[in-house]
Amino acid sequence: MKKTRNTQAKSEILSLLNDSDKALSHHMIQEKVGALCNRVTIYRVLERLEEEGLVHKFVNVDGVVNYAKCHGCKEGGHLHNHVHFNCRKCHQVTCIENSVPQIKMPPQFIIEDYNFVISGICPNCQ
């Protein structure tokens, strides 16, 4: 197991993601951490947190990469077979953990990962 550094930037970004019930984009994270670190450091921290199984990333319907806290993942292995809900009004993205789509693929295909993003209106915007 490789040794990882716990920096102030890493601690702050992890705290932001753990405290949020919504997925956050790199831009949102950068706005929240302010002058603590630059955009490249944020990308590196997010990559490290993903490798450690603490956050997962997915591409939203608008092509923006979003990050959310993991539930039950381990270093080097993610299991995120759930739906991401994108609100068309407030643009917030929520992981819907209790909604797991069933996929049937032909036997010659091996599924390694998938990403479901559903768009609509969230309860707060209705």
Buried (B, 14 or more C-beta within 10 A) or exposed (E): EEEEEEBEBBEBBBEBBEEBEBBBBBEBBBEBBEEBBEEEBBBBBBEBBBBBBBBBBBEBEEEBBBBBBBEEBEEEEBEBBBBBBBBEEEBBBBBEEEEEEEEEEEEEEEEEEEBBBEEEEBEEEE
